Amino acid sequence: MNHWLSRIALLALLFIFTIGPIAAATSINDVATQKTEGYKNTLGDSEWVQTLERNLGQKIMGISAWQFVAAFLAILAGLIIKRIVIKYIEKKITAFVQKTEAEWDDLLFEAIIKPVNAFVMIGAIHVAAFLLVFNLANFPAAVIGKSYTIFLGIVLIWGVYRLVDVVAHYLDELVSHKDAGMKGQFVPLIKKALRIMVVIVGGLTILATIGVNITGLAALLSVGALAFSMGAKDSVANLVGTVNILSDRPYKVGDWITVGSGIDGDVEEIGFRSTKIRMFDKTLMTVPNGTLATETIKNWSEMPKRRIKMTLGLTYDAKPDQIRKFIKRVEKLLQEDEGVDQDYMLVQFTDFGPSSLDVFLYYFAATTVWKDYLETRQRVNLKIMEVVEEMGLEFAYPTQTMHLKGDGLKTLKETA
């Protein structure tokens, strides 16, 4: 239930901070001038203002002394209110965070504190500016109201942009709660998608506040997007490849993969268009996701254990009983080695080779870590060499025996 409440709250927050300003921007822009003029007339007719004009009406650049004092007090009030609001928000968020074990809510205070600071101070600065210029005959006081609308929209967009990290971490925890292997896989994609949305919606909001017809602009963008998509088949294929990679999950960040015969390394990042793979020579390979979606991918990190297979060749002077004892000794050393997986192993005398008696050796290292795997393989090989030496056997190497008869044998004896 708490998960559903959190989802609704986050969606509502995004709606308020993104869609809300667009709906309000046009109406604010339409009435900004009227409201500013109304405030100007109300303030000019106020008895307090008239009293201050009589007592502190000395002019400095056409502005009364009391206006400078009032503007200073407005800025000071903004600083005080900012401090109070921040303390209140910090207290509420701290109390909320302590009730949950999630990580995303820990980022909430850091994400909103700077936009809240800017929000309060922009209000205070515009109040101070209005107090300074409201009675100047040649100054268009309505500019203050329109400026406040624009800067307010910028602050709201900035706040939502910072909240993208919080939303991305929340969704990441939500996905990884069911599958721990997916943790960290979606964060880069979610951040990019949400930030693009915030920038586009925020840009339309700002344009709406200054009177630009965003309906016509949206139509123009749609036509441009259609033309772009018709010439961007590869980009579409890469996007589809990204969706396939994330849904099928043939690999994730941190996995060691091999693609074809030329790509072999660790996955560093899965992006919208491509996957970045750090090759073992430390070069960075960027591979389009559309290409990866159609290739056969070998994921070495998914191996539960690593196979070791070899053939041991003993010389033909080895006796059958020695071969039997050798096989038993090798089986025993495999069973006693801590790096060898005990589920399955084979040691069998299989073939009479051209120059050796072949013993087939097949087993698995219990680890998939490359260095540990090599150490296990080395340790077993050295133990086999010790067994061969102790039993008086020898490893075979390619040899040939020549049999000469008749005149050839006589000639060889005469030359010897």
N, C-alpha and C positions, 0 to 999 in steps of 0.2 A: 504493500500500500504506500509506503514511504517513497518507493521508487516512482510510482505513478504521480504522486504529489510533486516530487522533484521535477519530473518531466514537464508537467503542466506549468509549474512555476517558471522553468527556463524558457519554454515556448512563449509564455505570456510576456516575459521580460524582453525576448527578442522582438515580439510584435510591438510592444510599447515603444521600444527604442528605434525601430526601423520603419515599420509601416505607419505608426502613429504620427511621426513628424511630417510625413508626406501628406497625410490627410489634413493635418493642421496647418501646414505651411502656407497654402494658398489663402486660407481664411485669415491667417495672421498677417500675411502680406497685404490683403485688401483693407484691413482695419487698422494697420499700423499707423498710418498717417492720421486717421481720425482720432485714435486714442491719444497719440502724442499731442495733437492740437488740444484735445480736451484736458489732458494733464497740464499743459502749458497755461491754458486759460484759468483752470481751477487754482493752480499755484499762484498765478499773477493776482487773482482776486482775493487770495487768502489774507486775513487780518494779520496773521503772523508774519507773512512776507512784507506787508506794508509797514508793520512796526519795525522790522529789521532794516528796511530801506531808510526809514527815518533816522534810525540810530547808527547803523553801520552801512550807510549808503555810499561811502567813499569809493570812487571808481578807479580800477586799475585795468587798463586796456579795455575799458567799457564794461567791466565786470565788477560788481559790488564786493566789498570786503567780506560781507556775511556769506556770499556764495562760495568764496574760497574756504571759509570755515566749514560750511555745510558739506562741501565736497570732501574735505579732509575727514569729517566725521562719518560720512558715508563709507569711505575706504576703511576707516578704523572699525566701523560696525561690521563690514564684510569680513575683516580679519577675525573678529571675535566670533561671528556666526560660523565661520569656517571651522574654527577650533572646536566649537561646541558640537557642530554637526559631525565632524570627524570622530570625536570622542564617542558620540552616541552610536554612530555606525560601527565603530570598532568594538564597542561593548556588545552590541546585538550580534555581530558576526562571530565574535569570540564565543558567546554563549551557544550559538548554533553549531559552530564547528566542534565544540567539545562533546556534543551529543552524537556525532557521527564519526565513523572510522574512515570515511572516504578521503581522497587526496584533493579532489577538484575544489571542494569548498574552502580549502586552505588558501587557494589562489584568489578567492573572491575579493577579499579586502584590498590586496595589492592591485587588483585590476580596476577597482572603482574609485580608489582614493584620489588619484590625480585628476580624473574627470570631475569628481565632486568639488575638489579645490578650485578647478577652473570655472565650474558652473557658478559657484558662490561669488568668486572674484569678478567674473564678467558682469554679473548683476550689479555688484557694488560699483564697479568702474563706470558702467553706463548710467547708473543713478547719479554718480558724482559728475559725469560729463553733462547730463541733462540739467542738473542744478547750476552748472556754470554757464550754459549757453541758452537757457530757456527764454530769457528776456532780451536776447540780442535780436535787433530788428532784422538784420540782413542774414541771419544764420538760419538755415532750414532745420528746425528742431526735429522734424520727422525723420531725418537721417539717423538720429540716435535710436529710434524705435526699430528701423529697418536693420541697422547694424546689430542691434541686440538679437534680432531674429536670426540673422545669418550666423553670428558667433555661437548662439545657442545650438543651432543645427550642427555646427562643426564639433562642438563639445559632445553632443549626443552621439554623433557618428564615431568620434574618437573613443567614447566609453564603450560602445558596442564592439568596436574593433578590438579593444583590450579584453572584453568579455569572451571573445572567440576562443582564447586559450582555455578559459574555464569550461566552456561548453564542450570543447574538444576533449579535455581530460575527463569530463563527466561521461561522455559517450564512449570513450576508450575504456573506462572502468566498467561501464554497463556491458560492453561486448566481452571484455576479458573476464567478467564474472562467470560467464558460462564456459569460456574457453581461454585458459591462461595463456596459451600459445599465441593468441591474437593481441596481447597487450603491446601497445606501442606501434602496431601495424597501421592503424587508421588515423593516428594523430596528424601526420603531415598532410594527408589528403583532406581531412576534415577542416584543418586550419586554412588551407588554400581555398577550398570551396566557399567556406563561410566568409573569409576576408574579401574574396571577389564579390560576393553578394553584398556585403556591407558597403564596399566602395561604390558599387553601381547604384544601390538604393540611396546611399548618402549623397552621391553626386546629383542624382535627380532631385533629392530634397533641397539641396542648396540652390540648384537652378530654379526650382519652383518658388523659393523665397524671393528671388530677385526678378520674378515675373516672366521667366522663360516658359514657353509652351512645351511641357515635357511630353504631351501626347504626340505631337509631331516629331519630337526627338526620338521617342520610343519607336515610332513607325520607321523612322530613318535607320535606327539601330537594327530593327528587325530585318529590313531589306539588306543591310550590310552583313548581318549574320547569315542570312540565306546565301548570299553570294560567296561569302567566305567558306561556308560549309560545303558548297558545291565544288570548290577547289581545294578542299582540305580532306580528301578521302583518307590519306595516311593518318592525319590527326584523329579522325573518327575511329579508324582501325586501332590506333594506339589506345584510345579511350576505352573501346570495347575490350581490348586486351587487358587493360587495367582491371576492368570489372571482372573478367574471367579469372585473372590471377588472384584477386581478393576473394572471389567466391569459391574457386577450386583449391586455393592455397597450395600450389605445388612447392612453394618456398615462402620464407618470411625473412625479415631483416635479421642478419646474423648467420644465416645458413650458408653452408659451403655447397655450391652447385656447379654442375658441368653442363654446358649447352653446346651441342655439336662437338666439333673437334678443336675449336679455337677459343672457347670461353670457359675458364676454370678459375673460380675464386669465391670470395665471401660477399653476400648481398649487403650493401650499405644503406640503400634507400630505395623505396618503391614510390615513384612519383606518378602524376597523372599521365605523362607521356612516355616515360622510360624508367628503367631500373638501373641503378648504379651498382656495379660489381667491382670490388677491389681484387685485382688479379694478384697472384702470388709473387709476381715481380714488382708489386706495389704500384703498378699503373692502375688508373681508374677507367673502367670500361662502361660506357653508357649505351645500353641496348634498348631500342624501342620495344614497348610492351606488345605492340602488334606482332613483332617478330617472335618474341618469347612465347606468345600464345599459340603459335603454330609449330614451335620446335619441341623436340623431345628433351626434357629436362631431367637430369640425374641429380637427385638431392642426397649428397653424401651424409648430411647431418641427421637424416632420418634413419640411418643404419643403427640397429640395436647392438650390433657387434661387427667386427671386421674379419673377413675370411683370409686364411693363409693356406695356400696349396703349393706343393712342390713334389718332386720326384728325387729320391736318394738312390744313387747308383753305386752298388758294391761290386768289387771285382769277382770274376768267375771262380776264383779259388776258394770262395766262402762255402762252407758245408751247410747242408739243409738245417742241421741242428743249430748252427750259429745264426742262420737267418731267423729261425723261430725265436731264439733267445733275444736277438736284436730287436725284433718286433715287440716283444714283451717289455723290454727295457724302455723303448721309446714310448710305448703306451703308458708306462708307469710315470715317466718323467713329465708327460703331458698332464696326467691326472694330479700330480703333485705341484704343478706350477700355478702360482696364484693369479697370473695374468691370462691363463687359458680358460675359455668358457667350457664348462663341463657337460653341456647339454648334448653335444655331438662331436665326435672325432673319429677318424679312420687312420689306421696304419696297416697297410696290406702289401704283400709281395705280389706284384701284378704282372710283370713282364720279364722275358728274357731279351734284353736289349742287345744291339749289335756289339757292344763292348762292356755291358754291365748287367747285373741283376737288379732290376728296378723295384724299389719299395715306395709305394705311393703314400704321401703324408697329407692329411686334410684335417684342419681344425680351425677354430675361431678364437681371436683375441677378445677378451671380455670388454675391452674399451674401444671407443671409436676415435679417441684422441690420437692424432697422427704420431706424436712423439712417444706416447705410452705404447702404442701399437708396435712401433719399431723396436722399442726396448724389449717387449715380450718376444718378438720374433728373433731378435739377436740372442736373448738369453736361452731360448729353446735350441737354436742352432749350435751354440757353444756346448750345451749339454749333450747334444747328439754327437758332436765331434769327440767329446770325452768318452762316450759309450763306445764309439768305433775304435778309439785308441785302446781302451781297457780290454776289449774283446779280441784285439789283434787283427781286426778287419781293416780293409782299405777302401777308400773311395775310388771308384773307377774313373778313368778318363779315356777319351777315344783312342783306341789302338787297333792295329791290324796285324794279323799273322799270315806270313807268306809261306807256302809249301812248294818247294822246287823238286822236280824229278828229272831223271834222264840226263841229257847233255848239259842242261842248265845247272843242275846240282854239281856235276863234275867240274864245270867251268868255275863255279863259285868256290869250290874247294881248292882248285889250283891257284886262284888269285888270292886266296886268304893267307 
